[in-house]
Amino acid sequence: MKTFNYTIKDESLELLIDFNTLKKEKNILIQIFCGQSKVIMKNILNKLKKELPQAICIGSSTDGEIDNANISTKKTVISISVFEKTHLKVAYVQNDNSYTNGQEIAKQLCTEDTKLLITFTDGETTNGEEFLKGISSINSKVVVSGGMAADNATFKETFILCQDKIITKGAVAVSLNSKELKICNAYNFNWSPIGINHEIQEVKDNRVYKISGLSPLAFYEKYLGEYVAKALPATGIEFPLIVQKNGIPVARAVIQKHDDGSLSFAGNLNKGDIVKLGFGNVELIMNNPLQSLFNKCSVTGVESFFIYTCMARRRYIPDLIDIEIKPFSEIANTSGFFTYGEFYHNEGHNELLNQTLTVVGLSENSEITYDEKEIEEKNDNDDISEQARSLQALTHLIEQSSKDYSNQSKKLEEGNKYTQNLVESQKQFLKYTIHETNTPLSIIMGNIDMYEIEHGKNKYLSNIEVAMKNVFSIYDDLSYLVKKDQVNKATHEINLVDFVRSRIEFFTQTALKFKSKLKFIHNLDEIKINFNEIKLQRIVDNNLTNAIKYTLPNETITVKLVYRNSECDFIIESHSVQILEPQKIFEEYYREEESKDGFGLGLNLVKRICSEENVGIKLESGENWSSFTYTFKGIEK
């Protein structure tokens, strides 16, 4: 096979192309890469079909054209390939459903001898990923190459052509059918992920509605700035989302912005996908692409290269893009265009890529083999500019910083897991300890009661009983904190007067030990509330034990229940040292007097329960007096 390229300027096709030498050829593939208008494309097409009616023509609008080592924009490149041992078939489809389009293309064109399917789709309405899935559903073995049409980043109208037809919706394709044709395809990505992982949370096909709690537009504004967000998709396409698919990193670039803040990407994303923002790694792009592309099947013997590469690569490094195209052109004729999405076949899977250079090498006469020495000799990057070197160094800095950040994040994550395991182990230990403590405490209290029944009061046992009740109160607090998620949340009717009276009786002996006494006042004999009994006991017990602990010697602790207007105030008043920092008194582990027993958990626990149950709290304190008021609401008399 042979390929000839022509960049159309002002001269006529007849002066550029020697049609006479081509008219006798039977198997001619013409690819037209047009960065100009449909009118110009149509004129060129008419002339070509008139001179070479036997030729198969396909083409696409572009965001840049490739003619060997020359990169152009807003021009038209004609690539004419002549085959000796390859038969060509061509088709086009215009259905609304991208998946169906893929199926129909495969059904019409794929045969047992099909070695390569070159296909172009429109760049606006076609879902490239669904289109490729449609092809795979009919034939998953044939190598697919090509891409989605572009329109010089205006995102207004793309077009593709098949024979004498130019269409703005659908797909065109040509199959290369031969027993002798040898092909080898490869890709170069060179976009590196940077920053933290983000999760796709709301998505439908290629339209994303939420990323890590943000609308996609707000996400891009947060990480790339207001200017880039406003200019999407024309600006910012160089910074895609990167996700792993079938073992290869795949970029998903923005192709459309919607009024609701959602964004459409050039390919599907799935709910739960973990993505990172990506940036063009100039250091990798500037390395000789042949070494990284054809490390398994290489380039010696190739007769033609077709390159379909992303518009973002050209726009990201416009002055350096020829560095990765030129090595191919020095081995064989090279042609192609800059796309809105690239098609690539990888081990039985067809992938829609973005930000990627895809290349297919063809030969009818020899095997495509690897010659590392020849490839290394093509590397002439030593002559690049100082500006390019600076950009290369900056990219290296970003890449290394990103790696350092990832390593630090990994270490932090491992530390967090260790801490979580430690906390969980501590929690399990406390649960076990509390469970095992309950039995001996109950036995001690039971035996004290039995001894007093048989032998009467004993001052030593009374002291033990007071201490045990304090331990019981602490035990109940710890038990509630550790098992709060398992606490039965059911409420039932409780007579608040009887309940408070029973808790006062429980702590009377303790109060006497601290040289205080408890006085109970209530304005009704029966005040009924619907409440959780465990939570109510924590409120009452913690306030009683605190009052006993901090009341001055030989003073009375007054406990009141005052009902009025469907509310009941539970009040504890005492003569005690003034509370100096009332705003801290309900904080965890805070104790007004460090010398007093306890962990500083009780009142914090009370505050949590009151917040959960909508119980009001009021604290007042002055010189030698303090008052805590808890207001229970919605009580029927």
WOURNOR-V750162 format. One record per helix or strand of 2 or more residues. SS is the DSSP state (@ for helix, = for strand). FROM is the first residue (numbers start at 1). TO is the last residue. If there is no record, write none. Layout:
ss->SS from->FROM to->TO
ss->SS from->FROM to->TO
This chain:
ss->= from->2 to->8
ss->@ from->13 to->16
ss->@ from->19 to->22
ss->= from->27 to->34
ss->@ from->38 to->51
ss->= from->56 to->61
ss->= from->65 to->67
ss->= from->70 to->72
ss->= from->76 to->83
ss->= from->87 to->93
ss->@ from->98 to->109
ss->= from->114 to->121
ss->@ from->128 to->138
ss->= from->143 to->148
ss->= from->160 to->162
ss->= from->165 to->167
ss->= from->171 to->177
ss->= from->182 to->188
ss->= from->191 to->204
ss->= from->207 to->211
ss->@ from->216 to->224
ss->@ from->226 to->231
ss->= from->241 to->245
ss->= from->248 to->252
ss->= from->254 to->257
ss->= from->263 to->265
ss->= from->274 to->280
ss->@ from->282 to->286
ss->@ from->289 to->293
ss->= from->304 to->310
ss->@ from->311 to->316
ss->@ from->322 to->329
ss->= from->333 to->339
ss->= from->342 to->346
ss->= from->349 to->353
ss->= from->357 to->363
ss->@ from->372 to->377
ss->@ from->381 to->383
ss->@ from->386 to->455
ss->@ from->459 to->486
ss->= from->492 to->495
ss->@ from->496 to->513
ss->= from->516 to->522
ss->= from->528 to->531
ss->@ from->533 to->550
ss->= from->555 to->564
ss->= from->567 to->574
ss->@ from->602 to->613
ss->= from->616 to->622
ss->= from->625 to->633
